[in-house]
Amino acid sequence: MAGPVCTIGYEGATPDALIATLRAAQVETLVDVRALANSRRPGFAKGALSAALEGAGIGYLHLRALGTPAEGRAAVRAGRPAVMRRIFAAHMAGAEPQAALANLADLARRQRVCLLCLEADPAQCHRTLVAEAVGLPVRHLHPAELSRA
């Protein structure tokens, strides 16, 4: 089912809340767009996350080439999102990121996907730039939505 490209950040969320939000949005595949799919937060490292998603009937795909380079991550931590956007734009011009983006766009036209990164605020995260580059409508999900419903 093609539709909007969803995005979600796991900052402040639990794995269970993340999965419940993905299920509610009918996400078929979670696409991890972190350059490094590691996390100090339990349940969000690549192995644990992919296993939990598999158990929930949701696919997992790590597209490392769509992650922010180290300099971009440092810029975000320093509170300089505009610098991160410039660094990320230059990174995305490369052959490997362009191939990964084409793969993502093809997948997003066949099924409901959601892009994952850490940052809770999609306006401060590169996943929004990736989602917009796909060329489909974008919908930002928030794991806390369910507790507010």
C-alpha positions in Angstrom: 0.0 0.0 0.0 1.7 3.2 -1.1 0.9 6.2 0.8 2.6 8.7 2.9 6.2 8.1 3.9 6.0 8.1 7.7 8.8 9.1 10.0 9.3 8.5 13.7 11.9 9.3 16.4 12.5 7.0 19.3 13.8 9.7 21.7 11.8 9.4 24.9 9.9 6.3 23.7 9.8 2.6 24.7 10.1 -0.1 22.1 6.6 -1.2 22.9 5.2 2.4 22.3 7.1 2.6 19.1 5.8 -0.7 17.8 2.2 0.2 18.9 2.5 3.5 17.0 3.8 1.7 13.8 1.0 -0.8 14.0 -1.7 1.9 14.4 -0.3 3.6 11.3 -0.3 0.3 9.4 3.5 0.5 8.8 4.8 -2.6 7.0 8.5 -1.8 7.0 10.5 0.3 9.4 13.5 1.8 7.5 16.3 2.7 9.9 18.1 5.8 8.5 20.7 6.0 11.3 24.3 5.9 10.1 25.1 3.9 13.1 22.2 1.6 14.2 23.4 1.4 17.7 21.7 2.9 20.8 22.4 3.1 24.4 18.6 2.9 24.9 17.5 -0.7 25.5 15.6 -2.2 22.6 16.7 0.3 19.9 20.0 -1.2 18.7 19.7 -2.9 15.3 19.5 -6.5 16.5 17.0 -6.0 19.3 14.9 -3.6 17.3 14.7 -5.8 14.2 13.8 -8.9 16.4 11.0 -7.0 18.2 9.7 -5.7 14.9 9.8 -9.2 13.3 7.8 -10.5 16.3 5.2 -7.7 15.6 5.0 -8.6 11.9 6.8 -5.4 10.8 9.8 -5.6 8.5 13.1 -3.9 9.2 15.6 -2.4 6.7 18.7 -0.5 7.7 19.8 2.0 5.0 23.0 3.2 6.5 23.8 5.3 3.4 20.9 7.6 4.3 22.3 8.4 7.7 23.9 11.7 8.7 27.7 11.8 8.6 29.5 12.3 11.9 30.0 16.0 11.2 26.3 16.4 10.7 25.5 14.6 14.0 28.0 16.9 15.8 26.3 19.9 14.3 22.9 18.8 15.6 24.3 18.2 19.1 25.8 21.7 19.0 22.3 23.1 18.2 23.2 24.0 14.6 20.5 22.2 12.4 21.1 24.4 9.4 24.8 23.2 9.3 23.5 19.6 9.6 21.2 20.2 6.6 24.1 21.5 4.5 26.4 18.6 5.4 23.6 16.1 4.8 22.7 17.7 1.4 26.4 17.3 0.3 26.4 13.7 1.6 23.2 12.9 -0.3 24.7 13.9 -3.6 27.0 10.8 -3.5 26.3 7.6 -5.5 25.7 5.3 -2.5 23.1 7.6 -0.8 21.4 8.2 -4.2 21.2 4.4 -4.7 19.8 3.9 -1.2 17.2 6.7 -1.8 16.1 5.0 -5.1 15.7 1.7 -3.2 13.7 3.5 -0.5 11.5 5.3 -3.1 10.7 2.0 -4.8 9.8 0.3 -1.5 7.7 3.3 -0.4 5.6 3.1 -3.6 4.9 -0.6 -2.9 4.2 -0.6 0.8 3.8 1.7 3.9 7.2 2.6 5.3 8.3 4.6 8.3 11.8 6.2 8.6 13.4 5.8 12.0 16.0 8.0 13.8 16.6 9.2 17.3 15.4 12.8 17.4 11.9 13.3 18.6 11.3 16.5 16.7 11.2 15.8 13.0 12.0 19.4 12.2 15.4 18.9 13.8 16.2 15.5 12.1 17.5 14.5 8.7 14.8 11.8 8.4 12.5 14.6 7.3 14.9 15.5 4.4 15.0 11.8 3.4 11.3 11.5 3.5 10.7 14.6 1.4 13.3 13.4 -1.2 11.1 10.3 -1.8 8.5 12.4 -3.5 5.4 11.1 -1.6 3.4 12.9 1.1 5.1 12.8 4.5 3.4 11.9 7.9 5.3 12.3 11.1 4.4 9.8 13.8 5.0 10.3 17.6 5.2 7.3 19.9 3.5 9.3 22.7 0.4 9.8 20.4 -1.2 6.7 21.8 -1.0 7.7 25.4 -2.7 11.0 24.5 -5.6 9.3 22.6 
